């Protein structure tokens, strides 16, 4: 098996530069709109809200509560995911990434 090239590079100062993906969270100001969009795209995402209302009929389904209870399921139909590289990786890495995105 061929040795894989290191993902760690040395910076001009000699210390290693490590590239990582950083998960980001949506700012709470956008949760309600994101929940509405998630339900619009995939109606099954509203299921928890309906179950909670059945469990506690006195619960007020405010937009904020609905946002907290909304699932984030992908649609059953095919989904097109668009991404871009922030750096300029070699063509082999680009090809491998696309293969994972579009099996």
N, C-alpha and C positions, 0 to 999 in steps of 0.2 A: 504494500500500500504506500502510495506517495505521501510524503510529509506535507501537511497543510502549511501554508505561510502563516506567520504570526499575525494576529489581529492587533497586536500592540506595537506601536511605533515609538521611536525615540524622538523627542523634540530637540531643537537646537541646543537647549541647555542640558541635555543628557537624560532628563527624567522621562519616564514612559508616558505616552499619550494613549489613553484608553477611550475607545468610542463605545458608547452605550446608548440604548434606546431608553427614553425617559417617559413613563406613562404620565399622561396629563389628565387632570380632572376638569370637568366642565364647571365654570363658575356658577354658584347657586342662582345668580340672576337669570340664567338661561335654562334652568331645570324644567320650568313649566312649559316653555316653548318646545324644548327637546322631547318632553313626554308627549305633548300633543302631536308632534311630528312622528314619534315612534308608533303611536296608536294609528295615525293616518297611514303609515307605511305597512304596518302589520297589526291588524285589529286584535290578534291574540294577546298583544301587549297590555290590554286593558283588563285581562282576567283577574288579577289580584285585587283590583279595585272592587269588582263585582263580588268576589268572595268576602272581602272585608265588610262590605255593606250588608251581606247576608249574616255575617257573624255579629256585627254590631249595627243594627238598624238606626241607632241614634247618632252614628258617626256622620259628621258633615263632610261630604266629599269636596273639600276646597281644592282649588288648582294646585296648591302646594302639596297637599296630602296625595292627590292623584299622581303628581310627579314622583313622589317618594315610592309609591306602590307600583308604578308602571314598570313592566318588564322591558328588557332591551333585546328581544329576540330578532334574529334575522328573518326576512321573509322566506317562505317556502320556495318561492320561485328563485330563479338565478339572480345573483347580485353582482353588479360590476363595481369593483373596488379600484379606485384610481390612487396611485401613489407616485411619489417622485423621490429621487435621491438628492440629498443635500450636498453630497460631495460627488465626485465623478468616479465611481468604481469601475473596475475593468469589466469587459463584456461577459466574462464567465460568471461573475457575481450577479450581474444584471439578469442574465439568462436563468440562473438558479433561483433567484428571487421570484421572477415571473412564473416559473414552473410551480413554485409553492403557492402562488396567488391564484393560479388558474390550472388546477389539476386536471 
